[in-house]
Amino acid sequence: MKIQVLDHPVIQHNLSVARERATDCDTFASCIEQMASLMVYEVTRNLPVDDCAVQTPLEATTGQRMAGRTVLVPILRAGLGMVQGFKRLLPAAMVAHLGLYRDEESLLPVVYYKKLPHDLEGRTLIVLDPMLATGGTADAAIRFLKELQPASIALVSILAAPEGVELVHRNHPDVPMYTAALDRELNERGYILPGLGDAGDRIFGTLPEEDAS
Ligand code: URA
């Protein structure tokens, strides 16, 4: 399995509301956040844990605590819409911001903004980007992050296109991918079909005039 589709009914309900063109920006942003928080359980299933001593009111026992702090890496700007959903269940997670743009001549993604904790080596990184479309941005972000020698990287999207899944899997078979739905294809402008439109514009209310709601 190249990508795990998290088809929980509550996730799918939120996704259908988010896909609907008539959904306003506040509701859209809240659906993305809710889906993100519902995805946390599966995405973190294999997080490393350490045994720890626990004293209950009745006796001493052994428990488990998460080993080390997880780092969330939202890809600017739409990835920001997933951060609070993840933080709700992982309040101690650090947030590393990463921005990439596509160079008009080379057509290659270039990192234009990075604000990262200094010690990413050995940490668990979770990359957040709602739309895994061509996969070019995710591929470049993962390449950049691998240079920092984390223990592991996972990629979480809300929608994925087969083209993006193929590219990331081919270049990074060690990176588990999670999504709420694997859609049919990309159109000629790189939008996912059937999709949900421009995730960043819909989260932040920067839609063109005729689409604003
Ligand atoms: N980015 C988006 O916001 N939407 C798409 O459909 C593809 C990329």
py3Dmol code that shows the C-alpha trace and the ligand (Angstrom):
import py3Dmol

protein = """\
ATOM      1  CA  MET A   1       0.000   0.000   0.000  1.00  0.00           C
ATOM      2  CA  LYS A   2       1.588   3.282  -1.127  1.00  0.00           C
ATOM      3  CA  ILE A   3      -0.738   5.586   0.789  1.00  0.00           C
ATOM      4  CA  GLN A   4      -3.097   4.884   3.648  1.00  0.00           C
ATOM      5  CA  VAL A   5      -6.593   6.271   3.022  1.00  0.00           C
ATOM      6  CA  LEU A   6      -8.236   7.119   6.339  1.00  0.00           C
ATOM      7  CA  ASP A   7     -11.862   6.442   5.462  1.00  0.00           C
ATOM      8  CA  HIS A   8     -13.396   6.932   8.913  1.00  0.00           C
ATOM      9  CA  PRO A   9     -17.026   8.095   8.516  1.00  0.00           C
ATOM     10  CA  VAL A  10     -16.439  11.337  10.449  1.00  0.00           C
ATOM     11  CA  ILE A  11     -13.437  12.173   8.263  1.00  0.00           C
ATOM     12  CA  GLN A  12     -15.445  11.420   5.106  1.00  0.00           C
ATOM     13  CA  HIS A  13     -18.352  13.552   6.333  1.00  0.00           C
ATOM     14  CA  ASN A  14     -16.037  16.527   6.876  1.00  0.00           C
ATOM     15  CA  LEU A  15     -14.393  15.934   3.519  1.00  0.00           C
ATOM     16  CA  SER A  16     -17.723  16.040   1.701  1.00  0.00           C
ATOM     17  CA  VAL A  17     -18.591  19.340   3.387  1.00  0.00           C
ATOM     18  CA  ALA A  18     -15.148  20.721   2.471  1.00  0.00           C
ATOM     19  CA  ARG A  19     -15.457  19.613  -1.169  1.00  0.00           C
ATOM     20  CA  GLU A  20     -18.805  21.386  -1.613  1.00  0.00           C
ATOM     21  CA  ARG A  21     -18.325  24.612  -3.547  1.00  0.00           C
ATOM     22  CA  ALA A  22     -20.970  26.449  -1.498  1.00  0.00           C
ATOM     23  CA  THR A  23     -19.165  25.813   1.820  1.00  0.00           C
ATOM     24  CA  ASP A  24     -17.954  29.105   3.322  1.00  0.00           C
ATOM     25  CA  CYS A  25     -14.330  29.676   4.338  1.00  0.00           C
ATOM     26  CA  ASP A  26     -14.839  29.369   8.116  1.00  0.00           C
ATOM     27  CA  THR A  27     -16.627  26.045   7.740  1.00  0.00           C
ATOM     28  CA  PHE A  28     -14.020  24.863   5.232  1.00  0.00           C
ATOM     29  CA  ALA A  29     -11.141  25.724   7.589  1.00  0.00           C
ATOM     30  CA  SER A  30     -12.907  24.017  10.472  1.00  0.00           C
ATOM     31  CA  CYS A  31     -13.467  20.843   8.386  1.00  0.00           C
ATOM     32  CA  ILE A  32      -9.752  20.718   7.491  1.00  0.00           C
ATOM     33  CA  GLU A  33      -8.799  21.157  11.154  1.00  0.00           C
ATOM     34  CA  GLN A  34     -11.272  18.472  12.295  1.00  0.00           C
ATOM     35  CA  MET A  35     -10.028  16.001   9.681  1.00  0.00           C
ATOM     36  CA  ALA A  36      -6.447  16.671  10.710  1.00  0.00           C
ATOM     37  CA  SER A  37      -7.224  15.959  14.354  1.00  0.00           C
ATOM     38  CA  LEU A  38      -9.066  12.746  13.442  1.00  0.00           C
ATOM     39  CA  MET A  39      -6.062  11.572  11.407  1.00  0.00           C
ATOM     40  CA  VAL A  40      -3.635  11.914  14.309  1.00  0.00           C
ATOM     41  CA  TYR A  41      -4.404   8.475  15.807  1.00  0.00           C
ATOM     42  CA  GLU A  42      -3.375   6.575  12.674  1.00  0.00           C
ATOM     43  CA  VAL A  43      -0.479   8.838  11.762  1.00  0.00           C
ATOM     44  CA  THR A  44       1.065   8.462  15.234  1.00  0.00           C
ATOM     45  CA  ARG A  45       0.323   4.739  15.659  1.00  0.00           C
ATOM     46  CA  ASN A  46       4.024   3.798  15.510  1.00  0.00           C
ATOM     47  CA  LEU A  47       5.478   6.726  17.454  1.00  0.00           C
ATOM     48  CA  PRO A  48       8.342   5.588  19.658  1.00  0.00           C
ATOM     49  CA  VAL A  49       7.520   5.283  23.369  1.00  0.00           C
ATOM     50  CA  ASP A  50       9.588   4.772  26.512  1.00  0.00           C
ATOM     51  CA  ASP A  51       8.489   2.710  29.487  1.00  0.00           C
ATOM     52  CA  CYS A  52       8.027   4.795  32.609  1.00  0.00           C
ATOM     53  CA  ALA A  53       7.225   4.218  36.263  1.00  0.00           C
ATOM     54  CA  VAL A  54       3.722   5.304  37.329  1.00  0.00           C
ATOM     55  CA  GLN A  55       2.406   5.516  40.865  1.00  0.00           C
ATOM     56  CA  THR A  56      -1.394   5.151  40.815  1.00  0.00           C
ATOM     57  CA  PRO A  57      -3.380   5.995  43.958  1.00  0.00           C
ATOM     58  CA  LEU A  58      -3.260   2.223  44.666  1.00  0.00           C
ATOM     59  CA  GLU A  59       0.143   0.914  43.604  1.00  0.00           C
ATOM     60  CA  ALA A  60       3.191   1.284  41.423  1.00  0.00           C
ATOM     61  CA  THR A  61       2.919   0.170  37.796  1.00  0.00           C
ATOM     62  CA  THR A  62       4.619   0.649  34.450  1.00  0.00           C
ATOM     63  CA  GLY A  63       3.290   2.950  31.743  1.00  0.00           C
ATOM     64  CA  GLN A  64       4.520   4.419  28.480  1.00  0.00           C
ATOM     65  CA  ARG A  65       5.337   7.955  27.447  1.00  0.00           C
ATOM     66  CA  MET A  66       6.069   9.285  23.992  1.00  0.00           C
ATOM     67  CA  ALA A  67       9.815   9.344  23.458  1.00  0.00           C
ATOM     68  CA  GLY A  68      10.884  12.837  22.400  1.00  0.00           C
ATOM     69  CA  ARG A  69       8.857  15.644  20.916  1.00  0.00           C
ATOM     70  CA  THR A  70       7.246  15.226  17.526  1.00  0.00           C
ATOM     71  CA  VAL A  71       7.767  18.024  15.006  1.00  0.00           C
ATOM     72  CA  LEU A  72       4.928  19.159  12.733  1.00  0.00           C
ATOM     73  CA  VAL A  73       6.089  20.634   9.437  1.00  0.00           C
ATOM     74  CA  PRO A  74       3.265  22.563   7.733  1.00  0.00           C
ATOM     75  CA  ILE A  75       4.063  23.475   4.140  1.00  0.00           C
ATOM     76  CA  LEU A  76       3.112  27.151   3.692  1.00  0.00           C
ATOM     77  CA  ARG A  77       0.524  28.223   3.355  1.00  0.00           C
ATOM     78  CA  ALA A  78      -2.259  25.613   3.239  1.00  0.00           C
ATOM     79  CA  GLY A  79      -0.462  23.255   5.643  1.00  0.00           C
ATOM     80  CA  LEU A  80      -1.099  25.816   8.408  1.00  0.00           C
ATOM     81  CA  GLY A  81      -4.768  24.798   8.271  1.00  0.00           C
ATOM     82  CA  MET A  82      -3.882  21.351   9.648  1.00  0.00           C
ATOM     83  CA  VAL A  83      -1.609  22.443  12.526  1.00  0.00           C
ATOM     84  CA  GLN A  84      -4.213  23.108  15.227  1.00  0.00           C
ATOM     85  CA  GLY A  85      -5.911  19.770  14.543  1.00  0.00           C
ATOM     86  CA  PHE A  86      -2.633  17.978  15.192  1.00  0.00           C
ATOM     87  CA  LYS A  87      -1.717  20.197  18.170  1.00  0.00           C
ATOM     88  CA  ARG A  88      -5.034  19.383  19.837  1.00  0.00           C
ATOM     89  CA  LEU A  89      -3.825  15.796  20.339  1.00  0.00           C
ATOM     90  CA  LEU A  90      -0.095  16.474  20.378  1.00  0.00           C
ATOM     91  CA  PRO A  91       0.101  19.684  22.422  1.00  0.00           C
ATOM     92  CA  ALA A  92       3.853  19.368  23.018  1.00  0.00           C
ATOM     93  CA  ALA A  93       4.641  19.035  19.307  1.00  0.00           C
ATOM     94  CA  MET A  94       6.967  21.661  17.892  1.00  0.00           C
ATOM     95  CA  VAL A  95       6.049  23.405  14.644  1.00  0.00           C
ATOM     96  CA  ALA A  96       8.642  23.878  11.889  1.00  0.00           C
ATOM     97  CA  HIS A  97       7.468  26.161   9.058  1.00  0.00           C
ATOM     98  CA  LEU A  98       8.587  25.487   5.504  1.00  0.00           C
ATOM     99  CA  GLY A  99       7.694  27.504   2.392  1.00  0.00           C
ATOM    100  CA  LEU A 100       8.454  26.488  -1.193  1.00  0.00           C
ATOM    101  CA  TYR A 101       7.736  28.106  -4.551  1.00  0.00           C
ATOM    102  CA  ARG A 102       8.171  26.822  -8.087  1.00  0.00           C
ATOM    103  CA  ASP A 103      10.989  28.541  -9.999  1.00  0.00           C
ATOM    104  CA  GLU A 104       9.523  29.787 -13.283  1.00  0.00           C
ATOM    105  CA  GLU A 105      12.556  28.825 -15.361  1.00  0.00           C
ATOM    106  CA  SER A 106      13.677  25.515 -13.907  1.00  0.00           C
ATOM    107  CA  LEU A 107      10.123  24.621 -12.757  1.00  0.00           C
ATOM    108  CA  LEU A 108      11.772  23.128  -9.673  1.00  0.00           C
ATOM    109  CA  PRO A 109      10.485  23.820  -6.143  1.00  0.00           C
ATOM    110  CA  VAL A 110      12.777  26.128  -4.149  1.00  0.00           C
ATOM    111  CA  VAL A 111      12.713  26.637  -0.356  1.00  0.00           C
ATOM    112  CA  TYR A 112      11.994  30.363   0.235  1.00  0.00           C
ATOM    113  CA  TYR A 113      11.186  30.251   3.959  1.00  0.00           C
ATOM    114  CA  LYS A 114      12.275  28.004   6.766  1.00  0.00           C
ATOM    115  CA  LYS A 115      11.929  28.441  10.510  1.00  0.00           C
ATOM    116  CA  LEU A 116      12.869  25.169  12.117  1.00  0.00           C
ATOM    117  CA  PRO A 117      13.918  23.991  15.575  1.00  0.00           C
ATOM    118  CA  HIS A 118      17.727  23.662  15.529  1.00  0.00           C
ATOM    119  CA  ASP A 119      17.800  20.028  16.648  1.00  0.00           C
ATOM    120  CA  LEU A 120      15.743  18.030  14.129  1.00  0.00           C
ATOM    121  CA  GLU A 121      18.283  15.218  14.060  1.00  0.00           C
ATOM    122  CA  GLY A 122      16.719  11.993  15.378  1.00  0.00           C
ATOM    123  CA  ARG A 123      13.214  13.466  15.656  1.00  0.00           C
ATOM    124  CA  THR A 124       9.888  12.282  14.267  1.00  0.00           C
ATOM    125  CA  LEU A 125       8.655  14.725  11.591  1.00  0.00           C
ATOM    126  CA  ILE A 126       5.094  14.932  10.293  1.00  0.00           C
ATOM    127  CA  VAL A 127       4.784  16.983   7.082  1.00  0.00           C
ATOM    128  CA  LEU A 128       1.364  18.610   6.650  1.00  0.00           C
ATOM    129  CA  ASP A 129       0.083  19.674   3.227  1.00  0.00           C
ATOM    130  CA  PRO A 130      -3.645  19.313   2.460  1.00  0.00           C
ATOM    131  CA  MET A 131      -3.144  18.718  -1.284  1.00  0.00           C
ATOM    132  CA  LEU A 132      -0.711  16.104  -2.596  1.00  0.00           C
ATOM    133  CA  ALA A 133      -1.094  17.060  -6.270  1.00  0.00           C
ATOM    134  CA  THR A 134       1.951  16.657  -8.578  1.00  0.00           C
ATOM    135  CA  GLY A 135       4.033  15.717  -5.541  1.00  0.00           C
ATOM    136  CA  GLY A 136       6.786  18.165  -6.562  1.00  0.00           C
ATOM    137  CA  THR A 137       6.513  20.263  -3.405  1.00  0.00           C
ATOM    138  CA  ALA A 138       6.251  17.263  -1.078  1.00  0.00           C
ATOM    139  CA  ASP A 139       9.215  15.598  -2.785  1.00  0.00           C
ATOM    140  CA  ALA A 140      11.349  18.754  -2.421  1.00  0.00           C
ATOM    141  CA  ALA A 141      10.264  19.309   1.191  1.00  0.00           C
ATOM    142  CA  ILE A 142      11.113  15.715   2.131  1.00  0.00           C
ATOM    143  CA  ARG A 143      14.496  15.946   0.371  1.00  0.00           C
ATOM    144  CA  PHE A 144      15.255  19.149   2.299  1.00  0.00           C
ATOM    145  CA  LEU A 145      14.168  17.623   5.634  1.00  0.00           C
ATOM    146  CA  LYS A 146      16.132  14.401   5.092  1.00  0.00           C
ATOM    147  CA  GLU A 147      19.347  16.485   5.035  1.00  0.00           C
ATOM    148  CA  LEU A 148      18.618  17.304   8.690  1.00  0.00           C
ATOM    149  CA  GLN A 149      18.744  13.592   9.583  1.00  0.00           C
ATOM    150  CA  PRO A 150      15.431  13.076  11.386  1.00  0.00           C
ATOM    151  CA  ALA A 151      14.547   9.594  12.681  1.00  0.00           C
ATOM    152  CA  SER A 152      11.472   9.440  10.448  1.00  0.00           C
ATOM    153  CA  ILE A 153       9.228  11.526   8.203  1.00  0.00           C
ATOM    154  CA  ALA A 154       5.507  10.978   7.501  1.00  0.00           C
ATOM    155  CA  LEU A 155       3.453  12.916   4.947  1.00  0.00           C
ATOM    156  CA  VAL A 156      -0.181  13.776   5.687  1.00  0.00           C
ATOM    157  CA  SER A 157      -2.585  15.232   3.129  1.00  0.00           C
ATOM    158  CA  ILE A 158      -6.342  15.658   2.961  1.00  0.00           C
ATOM    159  CA  LEU A 159      -6.551  14.794  -0.758  1.00  0.00           C
ATOM    160  CA  ALA A 160      -4.011  13.005  -2.922  1.00  0.00           C
ATOM    161  CA  ALA A 161      -3.699  12.519  -6.680  1.00  0.00           C
ATOM    162  CA  PRO A 162      -2.191   9.304  -8.092  1.00  0.00           C
ATOM    163  CA  GLU A 163       0.582  11.333  -9.778  1.00  0.00           C
ATOM    164  CA  GLY A 164       1.765  12.790  -6.445  1.00  0.00           C
ATOM    165  CA  VAL A 165       1.553   9.469  -4.634  1.00  0.00           C
ATOM    166  CA  GLU A 166       3.661   7.800  -7.357  1.00  0.00           C
ATOM    167  CA  LEU A 167       6.349  10.493  -7.293  1.00  0.00           C
ATOM    168  CA  VAL A 168       6.721  10.570  -3.505  1.00  0.00           C
ATOM    169  CA  HIS A 169       6.638   6.772  -3.241  1.00  0.00           C
ATOM    170  CA  ARG A 170       9.236   6.385  -5.996  1.00  0.00           C
ATOM    171  CA  ASN A 171      11.631   8.908  -4.439  1.00  0.00           C
ATOM    172  CA  HIS A 172      10.884   8.226  -0.774  1.00  0.00           C
ATOM    173  CA  PRO A 173       9.626   4.673  -0.229  1.00  0.00           C
ATOM    174  CA  ASP A 174      10.620   5.077   3.436  1.00  0.00           C
ATOM    175  CA  VAL A 175       8.047   7.876   3.987  1.00  0.00           C
ATOM    176  CA  PRO A 176       4.556   6.654   4.985  1.00  0.00           C
ATOM    177  CA  MET A 177       1.751   8.699   3.409  1.00  0.00           C
ATOM    178  CA  TYR A 178      -1.742   9.278   4.786  1.00  0.00           C
ATOM    179  CA  THR A 179      -4.747  10.960   3.203  1.00  0.00           C
ATOM    180  CA  ALA A 180      -8.509  11.244   3.555  1.00  0.00           C
ATOM    181  CA  ALA A 181      -9.113  10.376  -0.123  1.00  0.00           C
ATOM    182  CA  LEU A 182      -7.183   9.323  -3.195  1.00  0.00           C
ATOM    183  CA  ASP A 183      -8.799  11.282  -6.034  1.00  0.00           C
ATOM    184  CA  ARG A 184      -8.944  10.470  -9.757  1.00  0.00           C
ATOM    185  CA  GLU A 185      -6.377  12.699 -11.495  1.00  0.00           C
ATOM    186  CA  LEU A 186      -4.913  16.167 -12.011  1.00  0.00           C
ATOM    187  CA  ASN A 187      -6.276  18.619 -14.545  1.00  0.00           C
ATOM    188  CA  GLU A 188      -4.022  20.558 -16.938  1.00  0.00           C
ATOM    189  CA  ARG A 189      -3.468  23.272 -14.288  1.00  0.00           C
ATOM    190  CA  GLY A 190      -2.363  20.775 -11.659  1.00  0.00           C
ATOM    191  CA  TYR A 191      -5.627  20.838  -9.678  1.00  0.00           C
ATOM    192  CA  ILE A 192      -6.887  17.604  -8.159  1.00  0.00           C
ATOM    193  CA  LEU A 193     -10.125  16.170  -9.649  1.00  0.00           C
ATOM    194  CA  PRO A 194     -12.756  15.960  -8.279  1.00  0.00           C
ATOM    195  CA  GLY A 195     -10.809  17.796  -5.560  1.00  0.00           C
ATOM    196  CA  LEU A 196     -11.873  20.727  -3.442  1.00  0.00           C
ATOM    197  CA  GLY A 197     -10.323  23.675  -5.265  1.00  0.00           C
ATOM    198  CA  ASP A 198      -7.467  25.783  -3.915  1.00  0.00           C
ATOM    199  CA  ALA A 199      -7.054  24.719  -0.302  1.00  0.00           C
ATOM    200  CA  GLY A 200      -5.032  27.778   0.748  1.00  0.00           C
ATOM    201  CA  ASP A 201      -7.521  30.229  -0.756  1.00  0.00           C
ATOM    202  CA  ARG A 202     -10.452  28.420   0.828  1.00  0.00           C
ATOM    203  CA  ILE A 203      -8.825  28.243   4.284  1.00  0.00           C
ATOM    204  CA  PHE A 204      -7.699  31.865   4.318  1.00  0.00           C
ATOM    205  CA  GLY A 205     -10.571  33.470   2.392  1.00  0.00           C
ATOM    206  CA  THR A 206      -8.451  34.708  -0.503  1.00  0.00           C
ATOM    207  CA  LEU A 207     -10.732  33.343  -3.209  1.00  0.00           C
ATOM    208  CA  PRO A 208     -11.217  35.248  -6.467  1.00  0.00           C
ATOM    209  CA  GLU A 209     -14.247  37.578  -6.248  1.00  0.00           C
ATOM    210  CA  GLU A 210     -16.741  35.283  -8.023  1.00  0.00           C
ATOM    211  CA  ASP A 211     -15.912  32.323  -5.725  1.00  0.00           C
ATOM    212  CA  ALA A 212     -15.746  34.213  -2.402  1.00  0.00           C
ATOM    213  CA  SER A 213     -18.284  33.105   0.192  1.00  0.00           C
TER     214      SER A 213
END
"""
ligand_1 = """\
8
URA
N -3.296 22.729 -4.557
C -4.564 23.031 -4.221
O -4.818 23.869 -3.353
N -5.567 22.394 -4.871
C -5.345 21.467 -5.824
O -6.294 20.887 -6.368
C -3.996 21.162 -6.161
C -2.993 21.814 -5.515
"""
view = py3Dmol.view(width=600, height=400)
view.addModel(protein, "pdb")
view.setStyle({"model": 0}, {"cartoon": {"style": "trace"}})
view.addModel(ligand_1, "xyz")
view.setStyle({"model": 1}, {"stick": {}})
view.zoomTo()
view.show()
